[in-house]
Amino acid sequence: MKKQKKCKDIIILLIISASIFVCIGSSLGWLYIGNGRAGEPSPSVFSNKQEAVDSGKNSAFNPIEAPESWEEVFDERNSISAEINIPDEIRKYGFLKASGNIFLPQEDDVLPLFEDYYKPYKVKEHGYMTEYAGEDNLHLFLPVDENENTSSTSNSSDYIFMAFRDNYGTEYYNIDKYSKEQELDNFPIEKCNETIKKICDNLNLKEDIILKHYALDYRIMQEEALEFHMDGTDTKPDYAWTEEDNCYCYYISQTCNNIPLIPAYMLQRSENILNYYPHMIALSKERILRMFFTTIYDIHYENTYEELLSFSDIMKKYRKIIDLVPKEKSTNVNKIELRVVAVRENGKVFRMVPVWVFYGSTSYEGMEYTDSYAVFIDGLTGEEL
């Protein structure tokens, strides 16, 4: 009996130890546990371990206390009826302090990705970026200045984006015509994911990233191209669409503490902000068709947690903002989520700041249409951004 009891005690001890390891490991980045973020569409996740943090030096957790949803009517014009969407890890443990430096892709990082098909060669150094050209009228730009982007276009990409329009908020926007789940006949999604992972690794997107994709079936593109250009196009009037035109378009966001990063300039906008992904790759079976990467950060985590304001303090700030809304304007918030913005701290170092986004719609008295609405509040200071 004593031997059986001893074995039972050992098993219980092992279970408790394993539970503690999982909880601490997931919060510190040893172990990735998470479902990305809620939203439409559900993103895929390429998970890499965060920088290891010495548990012996780790400070106490600093969780966020926030309800799952919020309902409040401020007056006859302004209200909130929203789910509060933040990662479970943040609710349980808090926001691990993080900072980063801007990573500028170099020739050795990017040119090999284009070599097989395009044979790129240097054309000109502009001072703020370097330009390359290649087959299929390739134009590739690598930034020298941290304010510039990494991008590429080609004739093939022009044909594709003639039929696939991702310019949200315009009459040409047609993403809803393309599937988020379809697997293209000649291009398995698994193969595409392998290539996307390789590209992201080359561009130093080695921390966690989230992404969504659309399958661009050539038959749908043919229909859409005719819809937009009944008389043909300037680039290829009699273009015959085939299976070889099949491709996937990926939208990618870097994350910090499992929360998507958004560029600081997006704080000046509100359209579709919660579904905004800063980076994009259009990829066919044989090559990169188009690529666009904004600022990429090399992120490092510290061993302490940020002192975030409570959600009740954030709501006090939002009420003050609502008090200043003009009488002719109405607002309704239907989503409350966290995002991360990189704020320059000193020199080339950026601090990763959690930002509350209150998102919904707004309208004006006497006008029939509604517009998107977003308020950004610094999770550390409570300041409106």
C-alpha positions in Angstrom: 0.0 0.0 0.0 2.8 2.4 0.9 4.5 1.7 -2.5 1.3 2.4 -4.4 0.8 5.6 -2.4 4.3 6.7 -3.2 3.9 6.1 -6.9 0.6 8.1 -6.9 2.3 11.0 -5.1 5.1 11.0 -7.8 2.5 11.1 -10.6 0.6 14.0 -9.1 3.9 15.9 -8.6 4.8 15.3 -12.2 1.4 16.6 -13.4 1.7 19.8 -11.3 5.3 20.4 -12.5 4.3 20.0 -16.1 1.3 22.4 -15.7 3.6 25.1 -14.2 6.1 24.6 -17.0 3.4 25.1 -19.7 2.0 28.2 -18.0 5.3 29.9 -17.5 6.8 28.8 -20.8 3.9 30.1 -22.8 4.1 33.5 -21.2 7.8 33.9 -21.6 8.1 32.6 -25.1 9.6 29.1 -24.5 6.4 27.6 -25.7 3.9 29.1 -28.1 0.3 28.6 -27.1 -2.4 30.6 -28.9 -5.0 30.8 -31.6 -3.7 33.9 -33.4 -6.5 36.5 -33.1 -10.2 36.4 -33.6 -11.4 38.1 -36.8 -12.3 37.5 -40.4 -10.7 35.6 -41.9 -9.0 33.3 -39.4 -5.2 33.7 -40.0 -2.6 31.0 -40.2 0.3 31.3 -37.8 3.9 30.7 -38.4 5.3 30.5 -34.9 8.9 30.9 -33.9 10.1 31.0 -30.3 10.6 34.4 -28.8 13.9 35.2 -27.3 14.4 33.0 -24.2 13.9 34.8 -20.9 15.7 33.7 -17.7 12.9 32.6 -15.4 15.0 33.2 -12.4 15.1 36.9 -13.2 11.5 37.2 -14.3 9.4 39.7 -12.4 5.8 39.0 -11.4 3.1 38.7 -14.0 1.0 41.7 -14.7 -2.3 40.5 -16.2 -4.9 42.7 -17.9 -8.3 42.6 -16.2 -10.9 43.1 -18.9 -14.3 41.7 -19.5 -15.2 39.6 -22.5 -17.6 42.3 -23.8 -18.8 45.8 -23.1 -22.2 47.4 -23.5 -22.7 51.1 -22.8 -24.9 53.9 -24.1 -23.4 57.3 -23.6 -26.2 59.3 -25.0 -28.7 59.1 -27.9 -25.9 59.4 -30.4 -23.0 57.4 -29.1 -22.8 53.8 -27.8 -20.6 50.6 -27.5 -21.8 47.1 -28.1 -18.6 45.1 -28.6 -16.6 42.0 -27.8 -13.2 42.7 -26.2 -10.7 40.7 -28.2 -7.3 40.3 -26.6 -5.1 37.1 -26.4 -5.7 34.8 -23.5 -2.0 35.0 -22.6 -2.3 38.8 -22.1 -5.3 38.3 -19.9 -3.4 35.8 -17.7 0.1 37.1 -17.7 0.4 40.5 -19.1 2.4 42.3 -21.9 6.1 41.3 -21.8 8.2 44.4 -22.4 9.7 44.5 -25.9 11.8 46.7 -28.1 13.2 46.5 -31.6 15.4 47.9 -34.3 14.5 48.3 -37.9 15.8 45.5 -40.2 16.7 46.6 -43.7 16.8 43.7 -46.1 20.1 43.4 -48.1 20.9 42.0 -51.5 21.9 38.6 -50.1 18.5 38.4 -48.4 16.3 39.2 -51.3 18.0 38.7 -54.7 18.3 34.9 -54.4 14.5 34.8 -54.1 14.2 36.2 -57.6 17.2 34.7 -59.3 15.8 31.6 -60.9 13.1 33.3 -62.9 13.9 37.0 -63.2 17.8 37.2 -63.2 17.8 40.6 -61.4 20.6 43.1 -61.9 21.3 46.5 -60.3 20.0 49.5 -62.2 20.5 52.5 -60.0 21.2 53.6 -56.4 18.8 56.4 -55.6 20.3 57.3 -52.2 17.2 56.2 -50.3 16.8 52.9 -52.2 18.5 50.6 -54.7 16.6 49.7 -57.9 17.0 46.3 -59.7 15.5 45.1 -63.0 15.1 41.7 -64.6 13.0 39.4 -66.9 9.3 40.0 -67.2 9.9 43.7 -66.7 10.8 43.1 -63.1 11.2 46.2 -60.9 12.7 45.5 -57.5 13.5 48.1 -54.8 15.5 47.5 -51.7 15.5 50.3 -49.0 18.6 52.1 -47.9 16.6 54.5 -45.7 14.5 53.1 -42.8 11.4 55.0 -44.1 11.3 53.2 -47.4 9.8 49.8 -48.4 10.9 46.6 -50.0 8.8 46.0 -53.1 8.7 44.3 -56.5 6.4 44.4 -59.5 6.4 42.7 -62.9 4.3 42.3 -66.0 2.8 39.1 -64.6 1.8 40.9 -61.4 0.1 43.7 -63.4 -2.1 41.1 -65.1 -3.0 39.4 -61.8 -3.8 42.7 -60.0 -5.9 43.7 -63.0 -8.3 41.0 -61.9 -7.7 41.0 -58.1 -8.3 44.3 -56.4 -7.4 44.8 -52.8 -7.8 48.5 -52.6 -10.3 48.5 -49.7 -13.1 51.1 -49.8 -13.1 51.7 -53.5 -15.6 50.5 -56.2 -12.9 48.2 -57.6 -12.5 46.2 -54.4 -13.3 42.5 -55.2 -11.5 40.3 -52.6 -14.8 38.7 -51.6 -14.9 37.0 -55.0 -11.9 34.9 -54.1 -11.8 32.0 -51.7 -9.8 31.9 -48.4 -9.9 28.1 -48.2 -9.6 26.8 -51.8 -6.5 24.8 -52.7 -5.4 25.5 -56.3 -5.2 22.4 -58.5 -1.6 22.9 -59.7 -0.3 24.6 -56.5 -0.8 22.9 -53.1 -1.1 25.2 -50.2 1.5 23.3 -48.3 4.1 24.0 -51.0 3.1 27.6 -51.0 3.5 27.9 -47.2 7.0 26.4 -47.4 8.0 29.2 -49.9 6.3 31.9 -47.9 8.2 30.7 -44.8 11.5 30.8 -46.6 10.8 34.4 -47.9 9.8 35.5 -44.4 13.0 34.0 -42.9 15.1 35.8 -45.4 13.5 39.1 -44.5 14.1 38.5 -40.8 10.5 37.9 -39.9 11.6 35.3 -37.4 9.3 36.3 -34.5 5.7 35.1 -34.6 3.8 36.3 -37.6 0.2 35.9 -38.6 -1.1 35.8 -42.2 -4.2 35.4 -44.2 -4.4 34.3 -47.9 -6.7 34.3 -50.8 -6.6 31.7 -53.6 -6.6 33.4 -57.0 -8.2 30.9 -59.3 -7.5 31.8 -63.0 -11.1 31.2 -64.0 -12.4 33.8 -61.5 -9.6 36.2 -62.5 -10.6 35.8 -66.2 -14.2 36.8 -65.3 -13.1 39.7 -63.2 -10.6 41.0 -65.8 -13.4 41.0 -68.4 -15.7 42.8 -65.9 -13.1 45.6 -65.3 -11.7 45.7 -68.9 -14.3 44.6 -71.4 -12.1 46.1 -74.3 -8.9 44.5 -73.1 -6.0 46.1 -71.2 -3.1 48.3 -72.2 -0.6 45.6 -71.1 -2.1 42.6 -72.8 -5.4 43.1 -74.7 -6.0 39.5 -75.7 -4.7 37.8 -72.6 -5.7 34.1 -72.4 -5.9 33.0 -68.8 -4.7 29.5 -68.0 -4.0 27.3 -64.9 -0.4 28.6 -64.9 -1.9 32.0 -63.7 -3.1 30.4 -60.5 -1.6 32.0 -57.4 -2.1 32.9 -53.8 -2.0 36.3 -52.3 -0.7 36.4 -48.7 -1.1 39.3 -46.3 1.3 39.2 -43.4 1.7 40.9 -40.0 4.5 40.7 -37.5 3.3 40.2 -34.0 4.5 41.1 -30.5 3.2 39.2 -27.5 0.9 37.5 -30.0 -0.7 40.9 -31.0 -0.4 42.2 -34.6 1.8 45.2 -35.2 0.4 48.1 -37.2 2.5 50.9 -38.7 2.3 54.2 -36.8 0.9 55.9 -40.0 -2.2 53.8 -39.8 -3.2 55.7 -36.7 -4.2 58.4 -39.1 -6.7 56.1 -40.7 -9.7 54.0 -39.7 -10.7 52.0 -42.7 -10.5 48.2 -42.0 -7.8 48.8 -39.5 -8.4 45.6 -37.6 -7.9 43.5 -40.7 -4.9 45.5 -41.9 -1.7 43.5 -42.6 1.3 45.6 -43.5 3.1 43.1 -45.8 2.0 41.3 -48.9 3.3 38.5 -51.2 1.6 37.2 -54.4 3.1 33.9 -55.3 2.5 31.5 -58.2 3.8 28.0 -58.6 7.1 29.2 -60.1 7.8 32.7 -58.8 7.1 35.7 -56.7 4.6 37.9 -58.7 4.5 40.9 -56.4 6.0 41.6 -53.0 5.6 44.6 -50.6 7.1 44.8 -47.2 6.9 47.9 -45.0 9.0 48.3 -41.8 10.4 45.0 -40.4 11.5 45.0 -36.7 14.1 42.8 -35.0 12.2 42.4 -31.7 13.8 41.6 -28.4 11.9 40.8 -25.2 12.9 41.8 -21.7 12.3 39.8 -18.5 9.6 42.1 -17.0 6.0 43.0 -17.8 4.6 46.4 -18.7 2.5 48.3 -16.2 -0.7 48.5 -18.3 -3.6 50.6 -17.3 -6.7 48.7 -16.2 -9.6 48.5 -18.7 -11.7 50.7 -16.4 -9.1 53.5 -16.8 -9.1 53.0 -20.5 -12.9 53.4 -20.5 -12.6 56.6 -18.5 -10.4 58.0 -21.2 -12.8 56.9 -23.9 -15.7 58.6 -22.2 -13.7 61.9 -22.2 -13.2 61.4 -25.9 -16.9 60.9 -26.5 -17.7 64.1 -24.6 -15.9 66.0 -27.3 -17.8 64.4 -30.2 -19.7 67.1 -32.2 -23.5 67.0 -31.7 -24.1 66.3 -35.4 -21.9 63.2 -35.3 -23.0 59.7 -34.1 -20.6 56.8 -33.2 -21.1 53.1 -32.5 -18.3 50.8 -31.4 -18.7 47.1 -32.2 -15.1 45.9 -31.7 -12.5 46.5 -29.1 -9.1 45.0 -29.7 -5.4 45.4 -28.8 -2.7 46.2 -31.4 1.0 47.1 -31.0 2.7 50.2 -32.4 6.4 50.7 -32.5 7.3 54.1 -31.0 10.8 55.5 -31.3 12.3 55.6 -27.9 15.9 56.8 -28.6 18.1 56.8 -31.7 17.3 53.6 -33.6 15.5 51.8 -30.8 11.7 51.4 -30.9 9.5 50.5 -27.9 6.6 48.1 -28.6 3.5 49.8 -27.2 0.1 48.1 -26.7 -2.7 50.2 -28.1 -6.4 49.8 -27.5 -8.5 50.1 -30.7 -12.2 51.1 -30.4 -13.6 50.3 -33.9 -17.0 50.8 -35.4 -19.0 53.1 -37.5 -19.9 56.8 -37.6 -22.5 58.9 -39.3 -23.4 62.6 -39.5 -26.8 64.2 -39.1 -28.5 64.7 -42.5 -26.2 62.3 -44.3 -27.4 58.9 -45.5 -24.0 57.0 -45.5 -21.9 55.7 -42.6 -18.2 55.7 -42.4 -15.6 53.6 -40.4 -14.6 54.9 -37.0 -11.5 54.2 -34.9 -10.1 55.6 -31.7 -6.6 54.6 -30.5 -5.6 54.8 -26.8 -2.1 54.1 -25.5 -2.4 51.1 -23.1 0.5 52.4 -20.9 -0.4 56.1 -20.6 -4.1 56.4 -21.6 -3.3 59.0 -24.2 -5.3 59.2 -27.4 -3.0 58.5 -30.4 
